[in-house]
Every structure is written in structure tokens, then in C-alpha cells.
Amino acid sequence: MSTSVKAPVLRRKKPLRLRAGSAALTTITWVITLGFFFPVAWMVFTSFKTEKAAATFPPTFVTELTLDNFTKVLDRGFGDYLLNSLMASLGSTLIVLVLAIPAAYALSIRPIFKATDALFFFISTRFMPIAAAIIPIYLLLQTMGLLDNISALSVLYVGMNLPLAVWMMRSFFSEVPLEIVEAAQIDGAKFFTELFRVVMPLVAPGIAAAGLICFIFSWNEYFLANLLTSTYARTTPPFLGSFVDGRGQFLAVLSAAATLAVLPVVIAGWAAQKRLVRGLAMGAIK
């Protein structure tokens, strides 16, 4: 009876040059990440400082912390501005998705006549800066009595984000194998069944990514919200600008307001992070 002894498997160590390069790349990545994260962390830290401590130079790291800044922000009606931002951002994002999904589907899986021209038309609407069109937009809304109106602001956000959503989702739909669509058609699936029960579950991460990006763009929009609203439809970005006036910059209160303003976006991004990462990766590699 013979026994066989397995020879030990020797793992080859990476050359010193490769290990040094990997360590350097990791270090650079961490430095860049911390560089992007530090301003946000400093904003949150400043929101708990007193106004005097926030204005000191050089800045202080050890100081008294307080919640009075958040109280001042809420006392200035922050909840109303936050509600307006939510209504404008969520409403416009939902309308964008309702319009962009069938448009992207028609431009990819069921290509229409001269689809390339249609795509160019969509993206050409973003060529002109919004500042060049603000006067006719203002006069039109003034004539229709829609200034300081949250519904009119939402419609403008739809026009701003729709081309981007169509282009993004077209790349997502283009990844769906045509064999799956043809099999559904052979089985007798109608158009809406084919779209909502066959294709959309496959591109759900991409739809979530496009929706989240449109929501963020609407949430952060300042130019239109500042010029076309005054009281009733004022959103969060112009509200943040009100903390800088002729008396100076109230950094602690402004940091508290900005911290509260970014929370909805952070929560939405955290809740959809898996779909967001997968969705943004769709269309990158064919």
C-alpha cells in the first residue's frame, strides 16, 4: 500500500515593485477620498459650534458644542422650504421617469425612425445655458400668473432633467438581450406586458440610478428657484443663501442649515446605494 504525499503549494510573493505600487495607489486613493469628505465633515462639525467659535481663525478643533444653531434654523421656517424642495424634486423626478422610460425604450429596443436625430434633439436642449432663457421664461410665467409656484418650478425641472434621463436609460435598455424581448413577443406579450414585466425588472438598477441623479439635480438647483420664487415656493438652496447678508456670514447657522439640507439626499443615496452602483455600471462595458 503506497501513500502519496502532496507537495506543499508555495505562494509566490509579489515583487517588491508591485507591492510598493499597490501601497502607493491605496494611499493616494485614501488621500483623495478624505480630501472630498473633509469639507462635509467640517461643515457638520461647524454646525455644532457657537457662532464665535465658528468665526475664529485659525479654526479651533476643541470647543463647546451646542444645538442652538439647529433650533435657529427650524425657527426660521426651514420645514416649509424643505417641503417645497421635496415636492419639486420628487414630483419632477416621477414625471421624468414616466416620460423617459417609454422614450428610451423606443430609442433602443424598438428603435423609431431616425432615432439618432431624436437623441441629438434631446441633448441639444442642454446646449444653451439656462441664463440665456431666463428672461422669456420669467415673462411667460408672469403672464400666466405662475411665478412663485411650485408646480411651474417642477415643470421646469422636468425639462432640465428629461434629456439626461433619456440618454442614461437608453444605454441601460440597450443592454437587454433582444432574444428575451423576442421570446416574450412569441409568447404573446403585449407592449405594456413586454415593457413593465419583462424589460423593466432587468433595468431596475439603471432606472433607480437615473431617478436618483435627477432628484439630486432638482434638489440642488439654485438659479431658477432663486429667480422664479419668492415666498410660497421658495426651496432649500435659496434659503441657504439667506444666511449671508450685509451683516456678514453666519457660518455656524449656515452649516446647521446645510447639514439638514443634505440629509434627504444622503438618506436616499444610502437606501439606494446597491442599485445606484449597479445602475451606474450598466452601459459602461458592452
Secondary structure as a PSIPRED ss2 file (coil, helix, strand):
# PSIPRED VFORMAT (PSIPRED V4.0)

   1 M C   1.000  0.000  0.000
   2 S C   1.000  0.000  0.000
   3 T C   1.000  0.000  0.000
   4 S C   1.000  0.000  0.000
   5 V C   1.000  0.000  0.000
   6 K C   1.000  0.000  0.000
   7 A C   1.000  0.000  0.000
   8 P C   1.000  0.000  0.000
   9 V C   1.000  0.000  0.000
  10 L C   1.000  0.000  0.000
  11 R C   1.000  0.000  0.000
  12 R C   1.000  0.000  0.000
  13 K C   1.000  0.000  0.000
  14 K C   1.000  0.000  0.000
  15 P C   1.000  0.000  0.000
  16 L H   0.000  1.000  0.000
  17 R H   0.000  1.000  0.000
  18 L H   0.000  1.000  0.000
  19 R H   0.000  1.000  0.000
  20 A H   0.000  1.000  0.000
  21 G H   0.000  1.000  0.000
  22 S H   0.000  1.000  0.000
  23 A H   0.000  1.000  0.000
  24 A H   0.000  1.000  0.000
  25 L H   0.000  1.000  0.000
  26 T H   0.000  1.000  0.000
  27 T H   0.000  1.000  0.000
  28 I H   0.000  1.000  0.000
  29 T H   0.000  1.000  0.000
  30 W H   0.000  1.000  0.000
  31 V H   0.000  1.000  0.000
  32 I H   0.000  1.000  0.000
  33 T H   0.000  1.000  0.000
  34 L H   0.000  1.000  0.000
  35 G H   0.000  1.000  0.000
  36 F H   0.000  1.000  0.000
  37 F H   0.000  1.000  0.000
  38 F H   0.000  1.000  0.000
  39 P H   0.000  1.000  0.000
  40 V H   0.000  1.000  0.000
  41 A H   0.000  1.000  0.000
  42 W H   0.000  1.000  0.000
  43 M H   0.000  1.000  0.000
  44 V H   0.000  1.000  0.000
  45 F H   0.000  1.000  0.000
  46 T H   0.000  1.000  0.000
  47 S H   0.000  1.000  0.000
  48 F C   1.000  0.000  0.000
  49 K C   1.000  0.000  0.000
  50 T C   1.000  0.000  0.000
  51 E H   0.000  1.000  0.000
  52 K H   0.000  1.000  0.000
  53 A H   0.000  1.000  0.000
  54 A H   0.000  1.000  0.000
  55 A C   1.000  0.000  0.000
  56 T C   1.000  0.000  0.000
  57 F C   1.000  0.000  0.000
  58 P C   1.000  0.000  0.000
  59 P C   1.000  0.000  0.000
  60 T C   1.000  0.000  0.000
  61 F C   1.000  0.000  0.000
  62 V C   1.000  0.000  0.000
  63 T C   1.000  0.000  0.000
  64 E C   1.000  0.000  0.000
  65 L C   1.000  0.000  0.000
  66 T C   1.000  0.000  0.000
  67 L C   1.000  0.000  0.000
  68 D H   0.000  1.000  0.000
  69 N H   0.000  1.000  0.000
  70 F H   0.000  1.000  0.000
  71 T H   0.000  1.000  0.000
  72 K H   0.000  1.000  0.000
  73 V H   0.000  1.000  0.000
  74 L H   0.000  1.000  0.000
  75 D H   0.000  1.000  0.000
  76 R C   1.000  0.000  0.000
  77 G C   1.000  0.000  0.000
  78 F H   0.000  1.000  0.000
  79 G H   0.000  1.000  0.000
  80 D H   0.000  1.000  0.000
  81 Y H   0.000  1.000  0.000
  82 L H   0.000  1.000  0.000
  83 L H   0.000  1.000  0.000
  84 N H   0.000  1.000  0.000
  85 S H   0.000  1.000  0.000
  86 L H   0.000  1.000  0.000
  87 M H   0.000  1.000  0.000
  88 A H   0.000  1.000  0.000
  89 S H   0.000  1.000  0.000
  90 L H   0.000  1.000  0.000
  91 G H   0.000  1.000  0.000
  92 S H   0.000  1.000  0.000
  93 T H   0.000  1.000  0.000
  94 L H   0.000  1.000  0.000
  95 I H   0.000  1.000  0.000
  96 V H   0.000  1.000  0.000
  97 L H   0.000  1.000  0.000
  98 V H   0.000  1.000  0.000
  99 L H   0.000  1.000  0.000
 100 A H   0.000  1.000  0.000
 101 I H   0.000  1.000  0.000
 102 P H   0.000  1.000  0.000
 103 A H   0.000  1.000  0.000
 104 A H   0.000  1.000  0.000
 105 Y H   0.000  1.000  0.000
 106 A H   0.000  1.000  0.000
 107 L H   0.000  1.000  0.000
 108 S H   0.000  1.000  0.000
 109 I C   1.000  0.000  0.000
 110 R C   1.000  0.000  0.000
 111 P C   1.000  0.000  0.000
 112 I C   1.000  0.000  0.000
 113 F C   1.000  0.000  0.000
 114 K C   1.000  0.000  0.000
 115 A H   0.000  1.000  0.000
 116 T H   0.000  1.000  0.000
 117 D H   0.000  1.000  0.000
 118 A H   0.000  1.000  0.000
 119 L H   0.000  1.000  0.000
 120 F H   0.000  1.000  0.000
 121 F H   0.000  1.000  0.000
 122 F H   0.000  1.000  0.000
 123 I H   0.000  1.000  0.000
 124 S H   0.000  1.000  0.000
 125 T C   1.000  0.000  0.000
 126 R C   1.000  0.000  0.000
 127 F C   1.000  0.000  0.000
 128 M C   1.000  0.000  0.000
 129 P C   1.000  0.000  0.000
 130 I H   0.000  1.000  0.000
 131 A H   0.000  1.000  0.000
 132 A H   0.000  1.000  0.000
 133 A H   0.000  1.000  0.000
 134 I H   0.000  1.000  0.000
 135 I H   0.000  1.000  0.000
 136 P H   0.000  1.000  0.000
 137 I H   0.000  1.000  0.000
 138 Y H   0.000  1.000  0.000
 139 L H   0.000  1.000  0.000
 140 L H   0.000  1.000  0.000
 141 L H   0.000  1.000  0.000
 142 Q H   0.000  1.000  0.000
 143 T H   0.000  1.000  0.000
 144 M H   0.000  1.000  0.000
 145 G C   1.000  0.000  0.000
 146 L C   1.000  0.000  0.000
 147 L C   1.000  0.000  0.000
 148 D C   1.000  0.000  0.000
 149 N C   1.000  0.000  0.000
 150 I H   0.000  1.000  0.000
 151 S H   0.000  1.000  0.000
 152 A H   0.000  1.000  0.000
 153 L H   0.000  1.000  0.000
 154 S H   0.000  1.000  0.000
 155 V H   0.000  1.000  0.000
 156 L H   0.000  1.000  0.000
 157 Y H   0.000  1.000  0.000
 158 V H   0.000  1.000  0.000
 159 G H   0.000  1.000  0.000
 160 M H   0.000  1.000  0.000
 161 N H   0.000  1.000  0.000
 162 L H   0.000  1.000  0.000
 163 P H   0.000  1.000  0.000
 164 L H   0.000  1.000  0.000
 165 A H   0.000  1.000  0.000
 166 V H   0.000  1.000  0.000
 167 W H   0.000  1.000  0.000
 168 M H   0.000  1.000  0.000
 169 M H   0.000  1.000  0.000
 170 R H   0.000  1.000  0.000
 171 S H   0.000  1.000  0.000
 172 F H   0.000  1.000  0.000
 173 F H   0.000  1.000  0.000
 174 S C   1.000  0.000  0.000
 175 E C   1.000  0.000  0.000
 176 V C   1.000  0.000  0.000
 177 P C   1.000  0.000  0.000
 178 L H   0.000  1.000  0.000
 179 E H   0.000  1.000  0.000
 180 I H   0.000  1.000  0.000
 181 V H   0.000  1.000  0.000
 182 E H   0.000  1.000  0.000
 183 A H   0.000  1.000  0.000
 184 A H   0.000  1.000  0.000
 185 Q H   0.000  1.000  0.000
 186 I H   0.000  1.000  0.000
 187 D C   1.000  0.000  0.000
 188 G C   1.000  0.000  0.000
 189 A C   1.000  0.000  0.000
 190 K C   1.000  0.000  0.000
 191 F H   0.000  1.000  0.000
 192 F H   0.000  1.000  0.000
 193 T H   0.000  1.000  0.000
 194 E H   0.000  1.000  0.000
 195 L H   0.000  1.000  0.000
 196 F H   0.000  1.000  0.000
 197 R H   0.000  1.000  0.000
 198 V H   0.000  1.000  0.000
 199 V H   0.000  1.000  0.000
 200 M C   1.000  0.000  0.000
 201 P C   1.000  0.000  0.000
 202 L C   1.000  0.000  0.000
 203 V C   1.000  0.000  0.000
 204 A H   0.000  1.000  0.000
 205 P H   0.000  1.000  0.000
 206 G H   0.000  1.000  0.000
 207 I H   0.000  1.000  0.000
 208 A H   0.000  1.000  0.000
 209 A H   0.000  1.000  0.000
 210 A H   0.000  1.000  0.000
 211 G H   0.000  1.000  0.000
 212 L H   0.000  1.000  0.000
 213 I H   0.000  1.000  0.000
 214 C H   0.000  1.000  0.000
 215 F H   0.000  1.000  0.000
 216 I H   0.000  1.000  0.000
 217 F H   0.000  1.000  0.000
 218 S H   0.000  1.000  0.000
 219 W H   0.000  1.000  0.000
 220 N H   0.000  1.000  0.000
 221 E C   1.000  0.000  0.000
 222 Y C   1.000  0.000  0.000
 223 F H   0.000  1.000  0.000
 224 L H   0.000  1.000  0.000
 225 A H   0.000  1.000  0.000
 226 N H   0.000  1.000  0.000
 227 L H   0.000  1.000  0.000
 228 L H   0.000  1.000  0.000
 229 T C   1.000  0.000  0.000
 230 S C   1.000  0.000  0.000
 231 T C   1.000  0.000  0.000
 232 Y C   1.000  0.000  0.000
 233 A C   1.000  0.000  0.000
 234 R C   1.000  0.000  0.000
 235 T C   1.000  0.000  0.000
 236 T H   0.000  1.000  0.000
 237 P H   0.000  1.000  0.000
 238 P H   0.000  1.000  0.000
 239 F H   0.000  1.000  0.000
 240 L H   0.000  1.000  0.000
 241 G H   0.000  1.000  0.000
 242 S C   1.000  0.000  0.000
 243 F C   1.000  0.000  0.000
 244 V E   0.000  0.000  1.000
 245 D E   0.000  0.000  1.000
 246 G C   1.000  0.000  0.000
 247 R C   1.000  0.000  0.000
 248 G E   0.000  0.000  1.000
 249 Q E   0.000  0.000  1.000
 250 F C   1.000  0.000  0.000
 251 L H   0.000  1.000  0.000
 252 A H   0.000  1.000  0.000
 253 V H   0.000  1.000  0.000
 254 L H   0.000  1.000  0.000
 255 S H   0.000  1.000  0.000
 256 A H   0.000  1.000  0.000
 257 A H   0.000  1.000  0.000
 258 A H   0.000  1.000  0.000
 259 T H   0.000  1.000  0.000
 260 L H   0.000  1.000  0.000
 261 A H   0.000  1.000  0.000
 262 V H   0.000  1.000  0.000
 263 L H   0.000  1.000  0.000
 264 P H   0.000  1.000  0.000
 265 V H   0.000  1.000  0.000
 266 V H   0.000  1.000  0.000
 267 I H   0.000  1.000  0.000
 268 A H   0.000  1.000  0.000
 269 G H   0.000  1.000  0.000
 270 W H   0.000  1.000  0.000
 271 A H   0.000  1.000  0.000
 272 A C   1.000  0.000  0.000
 273 Q H   0.000  1.000  0.000
 274 K H   0.000  1.000  0.000
 275 R H   0.000  1.000  0.000
 276 L H   0.000  1.000  0.000
 277 V H   0.000  1.000  0.000
 278 R H   0.000  1.000  0.000
 279 G H   0.000  1.000  0.000
 280 L H   0.000  1.000  0.000
 281 A H   0.000  1.000  0.000
 282 M C   1.000  0.000  0.000
 283 G C   1.000  0.000  0.000
 284 A C   1.000  0.000  0.000
 285 I C   1.000  0.000  0.000
 286 K C   1.000  0.000  0.000
